């Protein structure tokens, strides 16, 4: 299995772990299970939606093993010629881009409301 972590600079200028991802072994590179620590249904459902919008994906599902655990398991299966890691990465990039658009529109609306 492959394991990596995502880190960010915290408010007090200390590095904080945001999420830990572990890739479980699959049948081949078109199928993998990603264990994403520190997340729940909020990200799980968004990832499932974005992966399934990708024409290269055949299947995506997620589960939360237990309500007291802060981990989601995301299974991604792709068509031949694409890897599960590439499809998941693109989906996460698409989610980040959508969040940026929402944040800009929200900030614009708050500014317009304040100018009344």
PASEBA-1860 file (N, C-alpha, C; in nm, 3 decimals):
! residues 116
1> XXXXXXXX> 0.083/-0.119/0.000/0.000/0.000/0.000/0.087/0.125/0.000 ~ 0.032/0.235/-0.046/0.100/0.364/-0.055/0.038/0.455/0.051 ~ 0.118/0.539/0.114/0.066/0.629/0.216/0.128/0.767/0.198 ~ 0.046/0.872/0.206/0.099/1.007/0.206/0.011/1.096/0.291 ~ 0.063/1.211/0.330/-0.010/1.305/0.414/-0.009/1.442/0.349 ~ -0.111/1.522/0.378/-0.121/1.659/0.330/-0.107/1.749/0.453 ~ -0.023/1.849/0.441/0.006/1.938/0.554/-0.027/2.082/0.517 ~ -0.053/2.166/0.615/-0.076/2.309/0.591/-0.011/2.388/0.704
9> XXXXXXXX> 0.010/2.518/0.679/0.063/2.607/0.780/-0.053/2.655/0.866 ~ -0.046/2.631/0.996/-0.152/2.669/1.087/-0.148/2.816/1.122 ~ -0.248/2.860/1.198/-0.258/3.001/1.237/-0.137/3.048/1.317 ~ -0.082/2.962/1.398/0.033/2.999/1.481/0.165/2.966/1.412 ~ 0.164/2.959/1.279/0.282/2.933/1.197/0.345/2.795/1.222 ~ 0.267/2.702/1.276/0.314/2.566/1.293/0.248/2.478/1.186 ~ 0.321/2.381/1.139/0.271/2.290/1.036/0.173/2.192/1.101 ~ 0.055/2.178/1.039/-0.048/2.088/1.090/-0.082/1.985/0.983
17> XXXXXXXX> -0.107/1.861/1.026/-0.150/1.757/0.931/-0.298/1.780/0.900 ~ -0.330/1.788/0.773/-0.468/1.809/0.731/-0.537/1.675/0.708 ~ -0.473/1.591/0.631/-0.535/1.463/0.597/-0.424/1.360/0.568 ~ -0.452/1.238/0.601/-0.360/1.128/0.571/-0.434/1.035/0.477 ~ -0.369/0.998/0.367/-0.431/0.910/0.268/-0.349/0.783/0.258 ~ -0.417/0.672/0.261/-0.351/0.542/0.243/-0.422/0.470/0.130 ~ -0.345/0.424/0.033/-0.402/0.353/-0.082/-0.387/0.204/-0.058 ~ -0.500/0.136/-0.050/-0.500/-0.009/-0.034/-0.469/-0.073/-0.168
25> XXXXXXXX> -0.406/-0.187/-0.166/-0.377/-0.259/-0.290/-0.505/-0.301/-0.360 ~ -0.506/-0.288/-0.491/-0.623/-0.328/-0.569/-0.584/-0.437/-0.666 ~ -0.671/-0.463/-0.759/-0.642/-0.564/-0.859/-0.535/-0.515/-0.955 ~ -0.542/-0.389/-0.994/-0.441/-0.324/-1.078/-0.452/-0.175/-1.055 ~ -0.384/-0.096/-1.135/-0.384/0.049/-1.110/-0.516/0.117/-1.145 ~ -0.608/0.044/-1.207/-0.738/0.102/-1.238/-0.836/0.090/-1.120 ~ -0.796/0.021/-1.015/-0.886/-0.001/-0.901/-0.807/0.017/-0.772 ~ -0.855/0.105/-0.684/-0.787/0.126/-0.556/-0.887/0.172/-0.451
33> XXXXXXXX> -0.853/0.147/-0.326/-0.930/0.197/-0.212/-0.842/0.298/-0.140 ~ -0.893/0.419/-0.122/-0.820/0.526/-0.056/-0.879/0.544/0.084 ~ -0.796/0.531/0.187/-0.838/0.557/0.325/-0.800/0.701/0.355 ~ -0.898/0.789/0.368/-0.871/0.931/0.391/-0.906/0.961/0.536 ~ -0.804/0.990/0.614/-0.821/1.016/0.757/-0.854/1.162/0.781 ~ -0.932/1.188/0.883/-0.968/1.324/0.918/-1.085/1.379/0.838 ~ -1.159/1.292/0.772/-1.272/1.335/0.690/-1.395/1.250/0.719 ~ -1.511/1.296/0.669/-1.636/1.225/0.694/-1.723/1.230/0.568
41> XXXXXXXX> -1.854/1.218/0.586/-1.947/1.214/0.473/-1.940/1.340/0.386 ~ -1.904/1.453/0.444/-1.900/1.578/0.367/-1.808/1.565/0.248 ~ -1.685/1.522/0.271/-1.592/1.504/0.160/-1.624/1.376/0.083 ~ -1.663/1.270/0.153/-1.689/1.143/0.087/-1.793/1.154/-0.023 ~ -1.903/1.222/0.004/-2.009/1.235/-0.096/-1.965/1.326/-0.210 ~ -1.891/1.432/-0.179/-1.842/1.522/-0.285/-1.744/1.448/-0.376 ~ -1.655/1.369/-0.319/-1.560/1.292/-0.398/-1.633/1.191/-0.485 ~ -1.728/1.120/-0.427/-1.803/1.022/-0.504/-1.871/1.089/-0.624
49> XXXXXXXX> -1.933/1.203/-0.601/-2.002/1.275/-0.708/-1.905/1.316/-0.819 ~ -1.793/1.378/-0.781/-1.697/1.427/-0.880/-1.629/1.313/-0.956 ~ -1.597/1.204/-0.887/-1.536/1.090/-0.957/-1.634/1.034/-1.059 ~ -1.760/1.021/-1.023/-1.859/0.964/-1.115/-1.888/1.056/-1.233 ~ -1.863/1.187/-1.219/-1.878/1.279/-1.333/-1.766/1.261/-1.435 ~ -1.654/1.205/-1.392/-1.539/1.183/-1.479/-1.570/1.068/-1.575 ~ -1.555/1.092/-1.705/-1.587/0.989/-1.804/-1.493/0.868/-1.796 ~ -1.380/0.884/-1.730/-1.284/0.775/-1.717/-1.319/0.679/-1.604
57> XXXXXXXX> -1.416/0.712/-1.521/-1.447/0.627/-1.405/-1.559/0.529/-1.437 ~ -1.546/0.410/-1.381/-1.650/0.308/-1.392/-1.732/0.301/-1.264 ~ -1.666/0.322/-1.150/-1.734/0.307/-1.021/-1.665/0.392/-0.917 ~ -1.743/0.446/-0.825/-1.690/0.511/-0.706/-1.792/0.496/-0.595 ~ -1.743/0.457/-0.481/-1.828/0.446/-0.362/-1.743/0.477/-0.241 ~ -1.808/0.518/-0.134/-1.732/0.545/-0.012/-1.809/0.490/0.106 ~ -1.736/0.468/0.214/-1.800/0.425/0.338/-1.726/0.485/0.455 ~ -1.799/0.498/0.564/-1.741/0.538/0.692/-1.748/0.412/0.777
65> XXXXXXXX> -1.632/0.354/0.811/-1.633/0.225/0.881/-1.711/0.226/1.012 ~ -1.698/0.336/1.087/-1.768/0.347/1.215/-1.785/0.495/1.248 ~ -1.900/0.536/1.302/-1.923/0.679/1.330/-1.820/0.743/1.423 ~ -1.754/0.664/1.506/-1.656/0.723/1.597/-1.517/0.736/1.534 ~ -1.499/0.686/1.412/-1.371/0.697/1.343/-1.378/0.812/1.243 ~ -1.270/0.891/1.237/-1.266/1.002/1.142/-1.190/0.961/1.016 ~ -1.245/0.861/0.949/-1.184/0.809/0.826/-1.295/0.770/0.729 ~ -1.268/0.793/0.600/-1.358/0.743/0.497/-1.276/0.653/0.405
73> XXXXXXXX> -1.340/0.552/0.352/-1.278/0.462/0.256/-1.345/0.488/0.122 ~ -1.266/0.531/0.024/-1.319/0.564/-0.109/-1.263/0.463/-0.208 ~ -1.353/0.391/-0.275/-1.310/0.294/-0.377/-1.335/0.355/-0.514 ~ -1.230/0.355/-0.595/-1.239/0.412/-0.730/-1.197/0.304/-0.829 ~ -1.280/0.286/-0.931/-1.246/0.193/-1.039/-1.261/0.269/-1.171 ~ -1.158/0.259/-1.255/-1.157/0.336/-1.380/-1.152/0.244/-1.500 ~ -1.171/0.306/-1.616/-1.158/0.234/-1.741/-1.009/0.210/-1.769 ~ -0.980/0.115/-1.853/-0.841/0.088/-1.893/-0.781/0.216/-1.952
81> XXXXXXXX> -0.656/0.241/-1.920/-0.590/0.361/-1.971/-0.587/0.475/-1.872 ~ -0.664/0.465/-1.765/-0.665/0.565/-1.659/-0.633/0.498/-1.527 ~ -0.571/0.572/-1.437/-0.543/0.515/-1.305/-0.639/0.574/-1.203 ~ -0.665/0.496/-1.100/-0.753/0.542/-0.993/-0.697/0.666/-0.924 ~ -0.565/0.670/-0.907/-0.502/0.785/-0.842/-0.521/0.911/-0.925 ~ -0.504/0.902/-1.058/-0.522/1.019/-1.145/-0.666/1.069/-1.142 ~ -0.762/0.977/-1.145/-0.903/1.017/-1.143/-0.938/1.081/-1.008 ~ -0.890/1.023/-0.898/-0.916/1.083/-0.767/-0.852/1.221/-0.756
89> XXXXXXXX> -0.728/1.234/-0.803/-0.659/1.363/-0.796/-0.734/1.469/-0.875 ~ -0.778/1.435/-0.996/-0.855/1.532/-1.076/-0.985/1.569/-1.006 ~ -1.050/1.472/-0.946/-1.175/1.499/-0.876/-1.152/1.593/-0.758 ~ -1.044/1.572/-0.683/-1.013/1.661/-0.571/-0.980/1.801/-0.620 ~ -0.909/1.812/-0.734/-0.882/1.943/-0.794/-1.012/2.012/-0.835 ~ -1.106/1.935/-0.892/-1.235/1.991/-0.933/-1.315/2.040/-0.812 ~ -1.310/1.965/-0.702/-1.378/2.007/-0.580/-1.317/2.137/-0.529 ~ -1.185/2.146/-0.528/-1.117/2.267/-0.482/-1.155/2.387/-0.570
97> XXXXXXXX> -1.163/2.366/-0.702/-1.201/2.474/-0.793/-1.345/2.518/-0.767 ~ -1.435/2.424/-0.744/-1.575/2.459/-0.714/-1.583/2.538/-0.584 ~ -1.505/2.498/-0.484/-1.504/2.570/-0.357/-1.452/2.712/-0.374 ~ -1.351/2.731/-0.462/-1.299/2.865/-0.489/-1.406/2.953/-0.552 ~ -1.483/2.899/-0.645/-1.591/2.975/-0.709/-1.697/3.013/-0.606 ~ -1.736/2.919/-0.523/-1.836/2.946/-0.420/-1.786/3.054/-0.323 ~ -1.661/3.044/-0.283/-1.604/3.144/-0.191/-1.604/3.284/-0.253 ~ -1.564/3.294/-0.381/-1.564/3.424/-0.449/-1.705/3.481/-0.457
105> XXXXXXXX> -1.801/3.398/-0.495/-1.939/3.447/-0.507/-1.994/3.488/-0.371 ~ -1.961/3.414/-0.268/-2.006/3.449/-0.133/-1.945/3.582/-0.090 ~ -1.814/3.599/-0.110/-1.748/3.724/-0.073/-1.807/3.843/-0.149 ~ -1.836/3.824/-0.277/-1.899/3.931/-0.357/-2.037/3.965/-0.302 ~ -2.115/3.865/-0.266/-2.249/3.889/-0.212/-2.242/3.961/-0.078 ~ -2.149/3.922/0.007/-2.133/3.990/0.137/-2.094/4.136/0.114 ~ -2.003/4.160/0.020/-1.961/4.297/-0.008/-2.078/4.380/-0.062 ~ -2.156/4.322/-0.153/-2.273/4.395/-0.208/-2.374/4.424/-0.098
113> XXXX> -2.395/4.329/-0.007/-2.489/4.349/0.102/-2.440/4.460/0.194 ~ -2.313/4.465/0.219/-2.256/4.568/0.306/-2.261/4.707/0.245 ~ -2.270/4.717/0.113/-2.275/4.846/0.044/-2.416/4.903/0.033 ~ -2.513/4.836/0.091/-2.652/4.885/0.083/-2.672/5.004/0.171
END
